[in-house]
Amino acid sequence: MVHAYILIQTEVGKAASVAKAAAQIKGVLSAEDVTGPYDVIVRAEAKNVDDLGKLVVARIQGVEGITRTLTCPVVHL
């Protein structure tokens, strides 16, 4: 399994609704509102990097109110 954090910027006032919608997506382990340069942080998992990309582009980026995402895959050093 591949795990990643997806850092999300939203439209003003949309962080809570984006986090709630993202949390319902299969493959999303958690979605939390945060403060700082990003509004929501999602932890997600997928079978491989290709499936992770599909999850982010096809599902997560489709949530209304998202303006930008940054995907940070977890590595084990």
Backbone as a chain_set.jsonl record, in Angstrom:
{"seq": "MVHAYILIQTEVGKAASVAKAAAQIKGVLSAEDVTGPYDVIVRAEAKNVDDLGKLVVARIQGVEGITRTLTCPVVHL", "coords": {"N": [[0.838, -1.19, 0.0], [0.39, 2.265, -0.678], [0.787, 5.24, 1.038], [-0.278, 8.607, 1.6], [-0.13, 12.129, 2.272], [-2.404, 14.617, 1.515], [-2.348, 17.87, 0.833], [-4.51, 20.52, 1.008], [-5.849, 23.401, -0.515], [-8.547, 25.61, -0.183], [-11.54, 27.32, -1.359], [-12.497, 30.405, 0.182], [-14.023, 29.934, 3.286], [-14.824, 27.315, 2.787], [-13.538, 25.133, 3.922], [-14.486, 23.333, 5.95], [-16.663, 21.991, 4.693], [-15.337, 20.828, 2.539], [-13.535, 19.097, 3.857], [-15.365, 17.376, 5.074], [-16.657, 16.222, 2.83], [-14.455, 15.038, 1.522], [-13.701, 13.131, 3.38], [-15.535, 11.128, 2.979], [-14.762, 9.75, 0.751], [-13.702, 6.768, -0.79], [-10.706, 5.287, 0.175], [-9.682, 7.445, 1.457], [-8.353, 8.03, 4.549], [-8.428, 9.853, 6.627], [-9.586, 13.226, 7.1], [-8.96, 16.476, 7.777], [-9.652, 19.77, 9.012], [-7.374, 22.449, 9.02], [-5.137, 25.063, 10.17], [-3.171, 27.662, 8.612], [-1.078, 27.686, 5.651], [-2.453, 25.793, 4.207], [-5.764, 24.424, 4.042], [-7.107, 22.05, 4.525], [-6.075, 18.808, 5.461], [-5.565, 15.691, 4.132], [-5.303, 12.246, 4.75], [-4.438, 9.508, 2.869], [-4.794, 6.289, 1.224], [-3.647, 3.89, -1.182], [-3.433, 1.182, -3.592], [-1.161, 1.375, -5.235], [1.176, 3.735, -6.73], [0.06, 4.709, -9.105], [-2.706, 4.267, -8.702], [-3.027, 5.935, -6.532], [-2.606, 8.43, -7.727], [-4.852, 8.464, -9.439], [-6.868, 8.508, -7.497], [-6.44, 11.024, -6.318], [-6.616, 12.876, -8.531], [-9.021, 12.161, -9.914], [-10.992, 11.867, -7.935], [-10.598, 13.268, -5.371], [-9.781, 15.901, -6.174], [-12.073, 16.594, -7.445], [-13.875, 17.451, -5.594], [-16.125, 19.925, -4.628], [-15.108, 23.253, -4.116], [-12.404, 22.995, -3.72], [-9.307, 24.434, -4.487], [-6.602, 23.951, -4.945], [-4.225, 21.265, -4.78], [-1.664, 19.435, -3.048], [0.244, 16.659, -3.198], [1.766, 14.462, -0.982], [3.598, 11.782, -0.836], [4.113, 9.152, 1.529], [7.226, 8.087, 2.711], [9.501, 5.489, 3.593], [12.319, 5.603, 5.22]], "CA": [[0.0, 0.0, 0.0], [1.026, 3.574, -0.709], [0.08, 6.227, 1.839], [0.112, 9.979, 1.28], [-0.866, 13.274, 2.799], [-2.79, 15.544, 0.466], [-2.534, 19.205, 1.408], [-5.564, 21.108, 0.174], [-6.291, 24.783, -0.365], [-9.966, 25.707, -0.559], [-12.142, 28.647, -1.442], [-12.76, 30.967, 1.502], [-15.22, 29.435, 3.953], [-15.203, 25.983, 2.316], [-12.687, 24.085, 4.503], [-15.269, 22.315, 6.665], [-17.429, 21.175, 3.745], [-14.368, 20.037, 1.766], [-13.055, 18.013, 4.726], [-16.466, 16.423, 5.251], [-16.848, 15.503, 1.57], [-13.267, 14.222, 1.256], [-13.693, 12.007, 4.323], [-16.455, 10.099, 2.486], [-14.194, 9.122, -0.443], [-12.999, 5.509, -0.556], [-9.259, 5.472, 0.114], [-9.328, 8.525, 2.388], [-8.335, 7.534, 5.925], [-8.856, 10.963, 7.482], [-9.602, 14.553, 6.476], [-9.085, 17.419, 8.893], [-9.448, 21.203, 8.81], [-6.179, 22.936, 9.708], [-4.83, 26.465, 9.914], [-1.899, 27.832, 7.932], [-1.187, 27.887, 4.199], [-3.418, 24.824, 3.682], [-7.02, 24.465, 4.783], [-7.495, 20.681, 4.856], [-5.072, 17.78, 5.206], [-6.153, 14.367, 3.961], [-4.402, 11.084, 4.706], [-5.066, 8.565, 1.95], [-4.035, 5.101, 0.863], [-3.991, 3.252, -2.449], [-2.623, -0.012, -3.842], [0.116, 1.759, -5.84], [1.267, 5.165, -7.039], [-0.908, 5.032, -10.153], [-4.025, 4.364, -8.078], [-3.017, 7.154, -5.711], [-2.82, 9.537, -8.661], [-6.253, 8.442, -9.854], [-7.662, 8.941, -6.345], [-6.302, 12.478, -6.143], [-7.095, 13.635, -9.683], [-10.41, 11.86, -10.294], [-11.961, 11.89, -6.839], [-10.397, 14.342, -4.383], [-9.807, 17.219, -6.826], [-13.437, 16.846, -7.896], [-14.705, 17.984, -4.498], [-16.43, 21.348, -4.812], [-14.477, 24.172, -3.172], [-10.949, 22.832, -3.718], [-8.627, 25.247, -5.489], [-5.274, 23.404, -5.238], [-3.769, 20.182, -3.915], [-0.254, 19.036, -3.074], [0.282, 15.285, -2.719], [3.039, 14.127, -0.344], [3.64, 10.363, -0.507], [4.892, 8.756, 2.702], [8.369, 7.23, 2.395], [10.082, 4.824, 4.759], [13.773, 5.678, 5.04]], "C": [[0.882, 1.252, 0.0], [0.151, 4.508, 0.129], [0.581, 7.618, 1.459], [-0.715, 10.961, 2.089], [-1.173, 14.165, 1.612], [-3.137, 16.859, 1.141], [-3.447, 19.976, 0.463], [-5.793, 22.571, 0.53], [-7.717, 24.854, -0.89], [-10.36, 27.162, -0.799], [-12.422, 29.113, -0.014], [-14.075, 30.409, 2.048], [-15.633, 28.021, 3.58], [-14.444, 24.84, 2.997], [-13.51, 22.978, 5.16], [-16.035, 21.421, 5.703], [-16.508, 20.319, 2.878], [-13.875, 18.86, 2.601], [-14.136, 16.946, 4.888], [-16.674, 15.589, 3.99], [-15.671, 14.571, 1.283], [-13.247, 12.991, 2.149], [-14.577, 10.851, 3.856], [-15.9, 9.317, 1.289], [-13.441, 7.849, -0.056], [-11.502, 5.712, -0.787], [-8.771, 6.591, 1.014], [-9.447, 7.975, 3.804], [-8.787, 8.6, 6.911], [-8.796, 12.256, 6.678], [-9.882, 15.561, 7.576], [-8.863, 18.852, 8.451], [-8.199, 21.596, 9.602], [-6.037, 24.433, 9.447], [-3.456, 26.54, 9.253], [-2.111, 27.977, 6.441], [-2.143, 26.892, 3.526], [-4.63, 24.804, 4.598], [-7.484, 23.092, 5.264], [-6.294, 19.782, 4.583], [-5.78, 16.437, 5.211], [-5.039, 13.335, 4.052], [-5.128, 10.026, 3.889], [-4.167, 7.363, 1.724], [-4.547, 4.55, -0.453], [-3.06, 2.067, -2.658], [-1.238, 0.338, -4.382], [0.068, 3.234, -6.203], [0.267, 5.569, -8.122], [-2.319, 5.179, -9.58], [-4.127, 5.586, -7.174], [-3.268, 8.372, -6.597], [-4.254, 9.621, -9.127], [-7.172, 8.919, -8.73], [-7.629, 10.461, -6.206], [-6.96, 13.231, -7.292], [-8.585, 13.404, -9.953], [-11.407, 12.059, -9.17], [-11.782, 13.114, -5.941], [-10.468, 15.715, -5.051], [-11.187, 17.567, -7.368], [-14.354, 17.398, -6.824], [-14.885, 19.486, -4.692], [-15.772, 22.184, -3.717], [-12.966, 24.04, -3.109], [-10.343, 23.689, -4.828], [-7.263, 24.678, -5.867], [-4.961, 22.269, -4.275], [-2.273, 19.978, -4.079], [-0.193, 17.663, -2.431], [1.683, 14.955, -2.223], [3.032, 12.65, 0.027], [4.517, 10.1, 0.713], [6.005, 7.834, 2.241], [8.898, 6.636, 3.699], [11.583, 4.74, 4.535], [14.5, 4.768, 6.008]], "O": [[1.96, 1.282, 0.594], [-1.066, 4.561, -0.047], [1.729, 7.78, 1.045], [-1.829, 10.669, 2.524], [-0.296, 14.436, 0.792], [-4.09, 16.95, 1.915], [-3.182, 20.068, -0.735], [-5.915, 22.936, 1.699], [-8.053, 24.243, -1.904], [-9.619, 28.094, -0.485], [-12.566, 28.293, 0.893], [-15.1, 30.412, 1.365], [-16.691, 27.561, 4.011], [-14.69, 23.678, 2.675], [-13.242, 21.797, 4.936], [-16.054, 20.203, 5.883], [-16.868, 19.197, 2.52], [-13.805, 17.738, 2.099], [-13.846, 15.751, 4.844], [-16.848, 14.374, 4.076], [-15.871, 13.437, 0.849], [-12.82, 11.92, 1.718], [-14.389, 9.715, 4.292], [-16.501, 8.332, 0.861], [-12.646, 7.848, 0.883], [-11.088, 6.242, -1.817], [-7.578, 6.681, 1.305], [-10.512, 7.51, 4.209], [-9.446, 8.298, 7.906], [-8.052, 12.364, 5.704], [-10.923, 15.504, 8.231], [-7.998, 19.127, 7.619], [-7.996, 21.127, 10.722], [-6.735, 24.995, 8.604], [-2.672, 25.594, 9.327], [-3.198, 28.351, 6.001], [-2.59, 27.125, 2.403], [-4.534, 25.127, 5.781], [-8.168, 22.98, 6.281], [-5.582, 19.969, 3.597], [-6.493, 16.088, 6.152], [-3.958, 13.529, 3.496], [-6.277, 9.685, 4.17], [-2.965, 7.397, 1.985], [-5.716, 4.715, -0.803], [-2.03, 1.951, -1.994], [-0.252, -0.314, -4.036], [-0.948, 3.901, -6.01], [-0.309, 6.655, -8.059], [-3.042, 6.111, -9.935], [-5.189, 6.199, -7.065], [-4.061, 9.245, -6.245], [-4.823, 10.71, -9.208], [-8.136, 9.645, -8.975], [-8.662, 11.1, -6.003], [-7.772, 14.128, -7.061], [-9.324, 14.358, -10.194], [-12.564, 12.39, -9.429], [-12.71, 13.904, -5.773], [-11.148, 16.607, -4.544], [-11.441, 18.721, -7.713], [-15.491, 17.773, -7.111], [-13.918, 20.22, -4.893], [-15.871, 21.858, -2.533], [-12.301, 24.884, -2.507], [-10.811, 23.669, -5.966], [-6.802, 24.891, -6.988], [-5.366, 22.293, -3.113], [-1.694, 20.306, -5.115], [-0.536, 17.507, -1.259], [2.666, 15.14, -2.941], [2.521, 12.286, 1.086], [5.543, 10.753, 0.901], [5.766, 6.905, 1.47], [8.75, 7.226, 4.77], [12.061, 3.912, 3.76], [15.729, 4.708, 5.994]]}, "num_chains": 1, "name": "protein.A"}
